[in-house]
């Protein structure tokens, strides 16, 4: 809970900094926003470490293959990273590049999901037989 308050405070400070810089040097405002976004991203990673520990404990107790969980974490990570990158591109006025980032992220997620789909199909086949 403490991290979210720090995160929101940081976001407000970055927003104010971007507004102030935009008044004097509009070309630097994008760089301030990107730098602030990177700092915010590190706070997000810190929050995700707590979630990772919880899920690792749950997987150990449920005897679920950790490889599948790692794939799911990678998929979620790719989703967040592609959205993060696309938003930065959109904020700087490059919506065409942002859409390409989103497309690449979706393709990467699909490729990573193939082992999960294979396991699901084999599970369904074993149930139906």
N, C-alpha and C positions, 0 to 999 in steps of 0.2 A: 504494500500500500504506500509505503514511503517513497518508493521509486516513481510511482505515477505522479506524485506531487512534484518531485524534482523534474520529471519529464515535462509536465505541463508548464512549470516555471521556465524551464529552458526554452520550450517552444515559444512562449510569450516574449522572452528576451530576444530570441532570434528574429521573431516577427517585427518587433520594434526596431531592431538593428537594420533589418532590410528596408523598412519604411524610411528610416532616417538616412541611410546611405543612398536610397533611390532619389531623394530630394537633391543631393549634391552630385553624386556620380551614378547615374542610372546603370551604366555598364558594369559597375562593381556590385550592384545589388544582387545580381544573379550569383556571383561568386560567393557572396556572404550567405545567401540562401543555401547554396550547395554545401558549403563548409558547415553551416549549421545543421543541415540535414544529415551529414556524415556523423557529426557528434551525437545527434539524436539517435541515429542508428546504433551506435555503440551502447547507448542506454537500453535500447530495445533488446540487444543481445544479452545484456546483463539480466533483464527480466526473463528472457527465454531460458537462461541457465537454471533457474529455479524450476521451471516447468519440465525441463529435460530430466532433472533429478527425480522428480515425482513420477514421470512416465517410466523411467528406468526401473524404479522400485516396483511399480505396478506390473511391468513386463516380467520381471524376475519372479514375482509371486504367482503370476498366471501361467508361467512356462510357455510364453509366446516367443517365437523365433525373433531374436533381436535384429536380424537382417531386414525383416519386413518393416520394423519400426524405423530403422535407419533410412530406408527408402522413403517412408512417409515423411520423416523430418527433412530429407533433401527436397521432396516435392513442395512442402510448405515453405522451406527456405527459398527455393527458386521462385515461388509465387510472390513472396514478399519482396525479394530482390528485384524481380522484373517490374513489379508495380512501383517500387521505389525509383528505379532508373527511368521508367517511363514518365513518372510524375516530374522528375527533374527536367527531362527533355521537354515535356509539355509546358512547364513553368517558364522555360527559357525560350519558348516559341517554336520548338521543333516537334510538332505533333506527328509528322511523318516518321521521324526516327523513333518516337515513342511507340507508335503502332508496330514498328518492326521489332522493337524490344519485346513487346507483349506477345507477338507472334512467335518469336524465338523461345520465350519462356514457356508458352503453351506446348510447343513441340518438345522442349526438354522435359517437361512434366509428363507428356505422353510416353516418351522413350523410357523414362524412369519407372513408369507405372506398368510396363510390360510384364515384369516378374510377378507383380501382384495380380494382374489379370490372369496370367498362367496358373497361379496357385488357386485363384477363384474358380477357374474353369475345371481344373482337376478335382477340386473339392466338390463341385456340382456334379461332375461325372461320377465320382465315387458314391455320392448320395443316390443318384438315379439308377445305379446298377444294382 
